[in-house]
């Protein structure tokens, strides 16, 4: 989406950091509640399933967080 890239690139650095902070907080809250709901409702009552689930869920959130941090860096957000 060229229009979206141009709009983000035109933001001042201060506004990009504020936007990134808000997006990051929303990500952490929504992701943690979603992981909790999946764990409570879909995860079987099995220690091995928990042993596999929690490390994976604990790492997966990093990928969207990296995109948000990249948005907050100076320069082109898509570079």
Secondary structure, 3 states (H helix, E strand, C coil): CHHHHHHHHCCCHHHHHHHHHHHHHHHHHHHHHHHHHHHHHCCCCCHHHHHHHHHHHHHHHHHHHHHHHHHHCCCCCCC
